Amino acid sequence: MAETAQKEPSLKSPATAHRLIFVGLIMLAILFFILDVMLGSVQIPFKEVSKIIFLQESENTAWLFIIEKIRIPKAITAILVGCGLSVSGLQMQTLFRNPLAGPSELGITAGAGLGVAAVMLAGGSSASMYAISKLGVSGSWLIIVMASLGSALVLSLILLIAGRIRDNVILLIVGVMIGTITLSIVSIWQYFSQPEQLQEYIMWTFGSLGGVTQYHLYALSGVVAFGLLLAFISSKALNALLLGENYARSMGLTIGKTRLIIMLSTSLLTGSITAFCGPIGFVGIAIPHITRSLFGTSDHRVLIPGCCLTGMVLLLLCDIIAQMPGMGMPGMQTVIPVNVVTSLLGAPVVIWIIISRNNLRSSFS
């Protein structure tokens, strides 16, 4: 009895609970990854999917091509998008101490769109996405750099204004206005663009996980991995920022350097993902809140990997839902834009969390 009494607290400890949640999320991610590869207009048996995933030979060359060239890159893209945007949103919410902050809400995604528009619309037909895709990895760096610069420009403006405005609600409104100005500039470019360029850009704005080729996936994976590494490095600094800048300074934290690292991480993550997948909303604002509710902590050493796992699970699920209208219909290209699915799932989740947790703001004060 004494041994049981000694073991019981350890089973209910936060660390043990966190490990169990991590294991559950990993299992869900694996399940949804396999389902995402299996399902589509051409449904492939689980046995064949397992063979190809584990690098075994398959007699059906058509299935082999579909899985290796289309579905696995798309599923990996969903994982990268879920990790990158959720961590970006977490960093923004902590930096501005605002539960409604996120890449889309603060105009950072619009800034990345401005960089993409500079390549696709202002650069002439030679700079269209089709032409860039023919350049392979070297061409993908152009659009990543421009999108990251665009998001960094908007984030720099917001940080500059944040030094003068301490009200989080007003700062959020300013971010929305900066995003609106950015979208207005893009609209002017759209108005004077050629129909072919305009069509490509409009298709890009719908958001898609299937436009990233194997060659582009190398560049996107490298940039997202570097952005996530910067986020992990700054986890202790983010914990200090939750208690206010004065407390962070008293702990020896250099605020300017920390802001620069967070800005670089967010710009790389949001810019690279938006460049290839288009603007994908509600992931950056919804996932951090879901993760806080799951883990019951504000420790970024837990929240950052938690956001990565929760984000990849949600994006894989969204991609599966997006494929549903065309499932079992070979030749049918009926796929819902992933941006629509993330909005339909993300918005109700945020509303539910705000209503069910009146102390939401306590995580940022």
Summary of the structure (lengths in Angstrom):
residues: 365
radius of gyration: 21.3
end to end distance: 42.6
largest distance: 79.1
contacts: 1274
relative contact order: 0.16
helix: 77%
strand: 0%
